[in-house]
Amino acid sequence: MAIKKKDFVEIEYTGKYKDTGEVFDTTNAETAKKAKIYNEKTEYKPIVICIGEKHIIKGIDDFLEGKEPGEYKLDLKPEDAFGKKDPKLMRMIPMSKFREQNITPVPGLRLNIDGYIGTVRSVSSGRTIVDFNHPLAGKELTYEIKVNKIVTDKKTQIESLLKTLLGLKGDVEIKDNKAEIKIEGELPKELTAEFSKKTKELTGVETEFINKLKKETEQKEQKEQEKKEEQKKEKT
């Protein structure tokens, strides 16, 4: 069955620089170790994305539409990957700015300046050039992609949206075409409303967020109250 817009698909991929063949990203742990880019904090496993929803770079998103599950290789120009280099995003930062934050800038250092992530390109006596372009901007890339399957399971679809749109993991339970999403903590109502709207559009399932810690506290308090009432009845 051919993949179409709004379909959820499970994929694996490895991204390489086209000119050198060097691996810069992968969903496979062994490949990451061989390329010496392995990170213990990264979860290496297939990912689930929704086609046409910009859950992955444009070149791959466009390429997968109309394809069948299987293995593919594609080359991407910068405009279909992480964009062209924008000279306006190269900024000269006074050394005093780094001293304020006790930072010693060196070429290649990734840092956060006023909420923007940049890479130090060069360091002189009084000033430092920081590049705020994406690290892969301007690069021609090659991707090896394996489409495992089209995902129809609603629970898996919602879990993928939770991770992709909100960067969260949660306990998802579906009953009568309604999903309860248990998370630790509280999200702004505007955020949950927007997520619920998008989830309904893509999966057809209504969603409700439940604060796991608050729920557990309420259940505990309810049990304690019931226990007190039982003890009171026994006394009378």
Secondary structure, DSSP 8 states (H G I E B T S, - for coil): ----TT-EEEEEEEEEETTT--EEEES-HHHHHHTT---TTS--S-EEEETTTTSS-HHHHHHHTT--SEEEEEEE-GGGTT----GGGEEEEEHHHHHHTT----TT-EEEETTEEEEEEEE-SSEEEEE-S-TTTT--EEEEEEEEEEE--HHHHHHHHHHHHH----EEEEETTEEEEEESS---HHHHHHHHHHHHHHH--EEEEEEHHHHHHHHHHHHHHHHHHHHHHHH-
